[in-house]
Amino acid sequence: MNKVIKFRAAFALAGAVLLSACGLNSVPTAEENAKARWADVQTNYQRRADLIPNLVATVKGAAGSEGKILNDVVSARARATQIQVSGDDLTDPAKVSAFNQAQNGLSLSLQRLQEAYPQLQSQGNFKTLMDQLEGTENRIAISIRDYNTAVQAYNTRIRTFPDAVGAKIFYGSKPMTPFQAQAGADKAPTVDFGNGS
C-alpha cells in the first residue's frame, strides 16, 4: 500500500513538472506581450493621425487654398483611421497587411506635403508640427520593432518543444503576423510640380 502511494505521488509530481514545461504559462504570457506591443503600434499611429488636423489647418492658413496634396493627406488619414486590427486579428496576415498599407499611404502623403510646401518650413507652427510628426514616426518605428520582436518570441515559443505541446493542446495557438514594410516603401515618393497637382 505504501509503495502505491509513493508511486502515485511520484507520478503526480512528474505530471506537474511536465505540464509546467508545456507552455501553460509561457504561451499566454508571450501572446499577451505581443498584443501589448501591437497596442503600442496602434497608439503611435493614432498619435500621428491626431496631429494631422493641426498640420492641415496650418497649411491651409499659409497656402490660402486646399490643393490636391492636402486633400490626399486628409483622405489618407481617413483611410488609415478606418482600418482597425485587434489583438485577435494578429494571426490574419490580410488584416495586418491592410492596416500596414493604409498607414504607408498616410506616410507617403505626409512626405509629399512636406516636399510640396517648402515655404512652410520657416513657419513656426508648421515646423513644430513636422517635428512632432517626425518624433511620432520614430516612435512608430520603435514600436513596430518591439512588436516584431514579441511576435518572433511568441511564434518561436508555440513552435518549439516543450511549449508547442501546451500551445497546440490547451490553446490552439496560431502564429501571429509580423509587421512588414510594403513593397517599394524604401523608395522616396516622386513629387512633380509641373503637372498641376
C-alpha positions as CSV (number, residue, x, y, z in Angstrom):
1,M,0.0,0.0,0.0
2,N,2.8,2.4,0.9
3,K,4.5,1.7,-2.5
4,V,1.3,2.6,-4.3
5,I,1.0,5.9,-2.5
6,K,4.7,6.7,-3.3
7,F,4.1,5.8,-6.9
8,R,1.0,8.0,-7.2
9,A,2.9,10.9,-5.6
10,A,5.8,10.5,-7.9
11,F,3.5,10.2,-10.9
12,A,1.6,13.4,-9.9
13,L,4.9,15.2,-9.3
14,A,6.2,14.1,-12.7
15,G,2.9,15.2,-14.3
16,A,3.0,18.6,-12.7
17,V,6.6,19.1,-13.9
18,L,5.7,18.0,-17.5
19,L,2.7,20.3,-17.5
20,S,4.7,23.3,-16.2
21,A,7.2,22.7,-19.1
22,C,4.4,22.6,-21.7
23,G,3.9,26.3,-22.0
24,L,0.8,26.6,-19.8
25,N,2.0,30.0,-18.5
26,S,4.7,31.0,-21.0
27,V,2.5,30.7,-24.2
28,P,-0.3,33.1,-23.0
29,T,2.4,35.4,-21.4
30,A,4.2,35.6,-24.8
31,E,0.8,36.1,-26.6
32,E,-0.2,38.9,-24.3
33,N,3.2,40.6,-24.7
34,A,2.8,40.6,-28.5
35,K,-0.7,42.0,-28.2
36,A,0.6,44.8,-25.8
37,R,3.3,45.7,-28.3
38,W,0.6,45.8,-31.0
39,A,-1.3,48.3,-28.9
40,D,1.8,50.4,-28.8
41,V,2.0,50.4,-32.6
42,Q,-1.7,51.5,-32.8
43,T,-1.2,54.2,-30.1
44,N,1.6,55.8,-32.1
45,Y,-0.3,55.6,-35.4
46,Q,-3.2,57.3,-33.6
47,R,-0.9,60.0,-32.3
48,R,0.2,60.7,-35.8
49,A,-3.4,60.8,-37.0
50,D,-4.3,63.2,-34.2
51,L,-1.6,65.6,-35.3
52,I,-2.7,65.8,-38.9
53,P,-5.7,68.1,-38.4
54,N,-3.4,70.8,-36.9
55,L,-1.0,70.3,-39.7
56,V,-3.7,70.6,-42.3
57,A,-5.0,73.8,-40.7
58,T,-1.5,75.3,-40.7
59,V,-1.0,74.5,-44.4
60,K,-4.4,75.8,-45.3
61,G,-3.7,79.1,-43.5
62,A,-0.4,79.5,-45.2
63,A,-1.2,78.3,-48.6
64,G,-4.6,80.1,-48.9
65,S,-6.2,77.2,-50.7
66,E,-6.7,73.5,-50.4
67,G,-4.7,71.7,-53.0
68,K,-4.6,68.1,-54.2
69,I,-1.8,67.1,-51.9
70,L,-3.6,68.5,-48.9
71,N,-6.7,66.6,-49.9
72,D,-4.6,63.4,-50.3
73,V,-3.3,63.8,-46.7
74,V,-6.9,64.2,-45.4
75,S,-8.1,61.2,-47.4
76,A,-5.1,59.1,-46.4
77,R,-5.7,59.9,-42.7
78,A,-9.4,58.9,-43.1
79,R,-8.4,55.5,-44.6
80,A,-5.7,54.9,-42.0
81,T,-8.0,55.5,-39.1
82,Q,-10.8,53.3,-40.5
83,I,-8.8,50.1,-40.6
84,Q,-8.6,48.6,-37.1
85,V,-6.7,45.5,-36.2
86,S,-7.3,44.0,-32.7
87,G,-5.0,41.6,-30.9
88,D,-7.2,38.7,-32.0
89,D,-6.6,39.7,-35.7
90,L,-2.8,39.4,-35.4
91,T,-3.0,35.9,-36.8
92,D,-4.6,37.1,-40.0
93,P,-1.9,38.3,-42.5
94,A,-4.5,40.0,-44.7
95,K,-5.8,42.3,-41.9
96,V,-2.3,43.2,-40.8
97,S,-1.3,43.9,-44.4
98,A,-4.4,46.1,-45.0
99,F,-3.5,48.1,-41.8
100,N,0.1,48.5,-43.0
101,Q,-1.0,49.6,-46.5
102,A,-3.2,52.3,-45.1
103,Q,-0.5,53.6,-42.7
104,N,2.0,53.6,-45.5
105,G,-0.4,55.6,-47.7
106,L,-0.6,58.2,-45.0
107,S,3.2,58.3,-44.6
108,L,3.6,59.0,-48.3
109,S,1.0,61.7,-48.3
110,L,2.8,63.4,-45.4
111,Q,6.1,63.2,-47.3
112,R,4.5,64.8,-50.4
113,L,3.0,67.6,-48.3
114,Q,6.3,68.5,-46.7
115,E,8.1,68.5,-50.1
116,A,5.3,70.4,-51.9
117,Y,5.2,73.3,-49.4
118,P,8.9,74.2,-48.8
119,Q,7.9,77.8,-47.9
120,L,6.2,76.5,-44.8
121,Q,9.4,75.1,-43.4
122,S,10.2,78.6,-42.0
123,Q,6.9,79.0,-40.2
124,G,7.0,78.1,-36.5
125,N,3.7,76.2,-36.3
126,F,4.4,74.1,-39.3
127,K,8.0,73.3,-38.1
128,T,6.7,72.4,-34.7
129,L,4.0,70.0,-36.1
130,M,6.5,68.5,-38.5
131,D,9.0,67.9,-35.7
132,Q,6.2,66.2,-33.7
133,L,5.3,64.1,-36.7
134,E,9.0,63.1,-37.1
135,G,9.2,62.2,-33.5
136,T,6.0,60.1,-33.9
137,E,7.4,58.4,-36.9
138,N,10.4,57.4,-34.8
139,R,8.1,56.1,-32.1
140,I,6.2,54.1,-34.7
141,A,9.4,52.6,-36.0
142,I,10.5,51.6,-32.4
143,S,7.0,50.2,-31.6
144,I,7.0,48.1,-34.8
145,R,10.4,46.8,-33.9
146,D,9.2,45.9,-30.4
147,Y,6.1,44.3,-31.8
148,N,8.0,42.2,-34.3
149,T,10.4,41.0,-31.6
150,A,7.4,40.0,-29.4
151,V,5.8,38.2,-32.3
152,Q,9.0,36.3,-33.1
153,A,9.3,35.2,-29.4
154,Y,5.7,34.1,-29.4
155,N,5.9,32.3,-32.7
156,T,9.1,30.5,-31.7
157,R,7.6,29.5,-28.4
158,I,4.5,27.9,-29.9
159,R,6.6,26.0,-32.4
160,T,9.3,24.6,-30.2
161,F,9.3,21.8,-27.7
162,P,8.1,21.6,-24.9
163,D,5.9,24.7,-25.2
164,A,4.5,23.6,-28.6
165,V,2.7,20.8,-26.8
166,G,0.7,23.1,-24.5
167,A,0.2,25.7,-27.3
168,K,-1.5,23.1,-29.5
169,I,-3.4,21.0,-26.9
170,F,-4.5,23.7,-24.5
171,Y,-4.7,26.9,-26.5
172,G,-4.9,26.0,-30.2
173,S,-2.3,28.7,-30.8
174,K,-1.6,30.1,-34.3
175,P,1.4,32.1,-35.4
176,M,1.0,35.9,-35.3
177,T,1.8,38.0,-38.3
178,P,4.8,40.3,-38.1
179,F,4.5,43.9,-39.3
180,Q,6.3,44.2,-42.7
181,A,7.1,47.2,-44.9
182,Q,5.1,47.4,-48.1
183,A,6.8,46.7,-51.4
184,G,8.5,49.9,-52.5
185,A,8.4,51.5,-49.1
186,D,12.2,52.0,-49.3
187,K,11.8,54.5,-52.2
188,A,11.0,58.1,-51.7
189,P,7.9,59.4,-53.3
190,T,8.2,61.5,-56.5
191,V,6.8,65.0,-56.4
192,D,6.1,66.6,-59.7
193,F,5.3,70.3,-59.6
194,G,4.8,70.5,-63.4
195,N,1.6,68.6,-63.7
196,G,-0.6,71.0,-61.6
197,S,-1.3,68.5,-58.8
